[in-house]
């Protein structure tokens, strides 16, 4: 199994090579192993997808629960894993720094910190506070034996603040204090993606499912470096589960069984397991 240092080096190399790479978001060990078995080069956690596995809404898990989840995924596959650490499970810069230090202990290759407060009445940290929190994460990361790839997220567009100028200003400020990767989830047009990419000098992650009519090739041509899907795979899995359950309850039929994954699921999980471990029943 690769060491954390090897995974971090591999993850950094993905950001440095030409073109974009895909980083899908598993929500449990099985989905992580299937994605690894399919041939993806890196994975990222999803806060909403993981919360769903616990029967909760997004942003409703504890730091300890998230770190345990990260450790499970790191141990499950040989790929670099980036963690969505939400707002760092803290409001203060000191709390964010502590979270980064603890997250690194799970073996992660990367982590992200966002500027959302998780408070509906005031959803985004003031710029100075947001920058201080990112700087604290950067400084804590720099002290690690193996610094992770640190992503800073500007969340305006997910919280009804459709101010692209302010979003870009935040990303630029995050870059200035040392963030490795920049991410503004909620970009919806290729023109807006282009503006962001052209306005910053660091690799940009894009939530591809939200950009209207954009293919991976389109986003790559715009200069995007990393393309993720957030909770979309988890929601797709939940949607199929619900359709099957409703059919069983309302119709008493089992057409859903014809769509079910069987041998291919087991084969992919075995192929994607860390060290090529073969699971037995």
Secondary structure in CASP SS format (residue, H / E / C, confidence):
PFRMAT SS
TARGET T0000
AUTHOR 0000-0000-0000
METHOD secondary structure of the structure
MODEL  1
X C 1.00
X C 1.00
X C 1.00
X H 1.00
X H 1.00
X H 1.00
X H 1.00
X H 1.00
X H 1.00
X H 1.00
X H 1.00
X H 1.00
X H 1.00
X H 1.00
X H 1.00
X H 1.00
X C 1.00
X C 1.00
X C 1.00
X C 1.00
X E 1.00
X E 1.00
X C 1.00
X C 1.00
X C 1.00
X C 1.00
X C 1.00
X C 1.00
X H 1.00
X H 1.00
X H 1.00
X H 1.00
X H 1.00
X H 1.00
X H 1.00
X H 1.00
X H 1.00
X H 1.00
X C 1.00
X C 1.00
X C 1.00
X E 1.00
X E 1.00
X E 1.00
X C 1.00
X C 1.00
X H 1.00
X H 1.00
X H 1.00
X H 1.00
X H 1.00
X H 1.00
X H 1.00
X C 1.00
X C 1.00
X C 1.00
X C 1.00
X C 1.00
X C 1.00
X C 1.00
X C 1.00
X C 1.00
X H 1.00
X H 1.00
X H 1.00
X H 1.00
X H 1.00
X H 1.00
X H 1.00
X H 1.00
X H 1.00
X H 1.00
X H 1.00
X H 1.00
X H 1.00
X H 1.00
X C 1.00
X C 1.00
X C 1.00
X E 1.00
X E 1.00
X E 1.00
X E 1.00
X E 1.00
X C 1.00
X C 1.00
X C 1.00
X C 1.00
X C 1.00
X C 1.00
X C 1.00
X C 1.00
X H 1.00
X H 1.00
X H 1.00
X H 1.00
X H 1.00
X H 1.00
X H 1.00
X H 1.00
X H 1.00
X H 1.00
X H 1.00
X H 1.00
X C 1.00
X C 1.00
X C 1.00
X C 1.00
X C 1.00
X E 1.00
X E 1.00
X E 1.00
X E 1.00
X E 1.00
X C 1.00
X E 1.00
X C 1.00
X C 1.00
X C 1.00
X H 1.00
X H 1.00
X H 1.00
X C 1.00
X E 1.00
X C 1.00
X C 1.00
X H 1.00
X H 1.00
X H 1.00
X H 1.00
X H 1.00
X H 1.00
X H 1.00
X H 1.00
X H 1.00
X H 1.00
X H 1.00
X H 1.00
X H 1.00
X H 1.00
X H 1.00
X H 1.00
X C 1.00
X C 1.00
X C 1.00
X C 1.00
X C 1.00
X C 1.00
X E 1.00
X E 1.00
X E 1.00
X E 1.00
X E 1.00
X C 1.00
X C 1.00
X H 1.00
X H 1.00
X H 1.00
X H 1.00
X C 1.00
X C 1.00
X C 1.00
X C 1.00
X H 1.00
X H 1.00
X H 1.00
X H 1.00
X H 1.00
X H 1.00
X H 1.00
X H 1.00
X H 1.00
X H 1.00
X H 1.00
X H 1.00
X H 1.00
X C 1.00
X C 1.00
X C 1.00
X C 1.00
X E 1.00
X E 1.00
X E 1.00
X C 1.00
X C 1.00
X C 1.00
X C 1.00
X C 1.00
X C 1.00
X H 1.00
X H 1.00
X H 1.00
X H 1.00
X H 1.00
X H 1.00
X H 1.00
X H 1.00
X H 1.00
X H 1.00
X C 1.00
X C 1.00
X C 1.00
X E 1.00
X E 1.00
X E 1.00
X E 1.00
X E 1.00
X H 1.00
X H 1.00
X H 1.00
X C 1.00
X C 1.00
X C 1.00
X C 1.00
X C 1.00
X H 1.00
X H 1.00
X H 1.00
X H 1.00
X H 1.00
X H 1.00
X C 1.00
X C 1.00
X C 1.00
X C 1.00
X E 1.00
X E 1.00
X E 1.00
X C 1.00
X C 1.00
X C 1.00
X H 1.00
X H 1.00
X H 1.00
X H 1.00
X H 1.00
X H 1.00
X H 1.00
X H 1.00
X H 1.00
X H 1.00
X H 1.00
X H 1.00
X H 1.00
X H 1.00
X H 1.00
X H 1.00
X H 1.00
X H 1.00
X H 1.00
X H 1.00
X C 1.00
X C 1.00
X C 1.00
X H 1.00
X H 1.00
X H 1.00
X H 1.00
X H 1.00
X C 1.00
X C 1.00
X C 1.00
X H 1.00
X H 1.00
X H 1.00
X H 1.00
X H 1.00
X H 1.00
X H 1.00
X H 1.00
X H 1.00
X H 1.00
X C 1.00
X H 1.00
X H 1.00
X H 1.00
X C 1.00
X C 1.00
X C 1.00
X C 1.00
X C 1.00
END
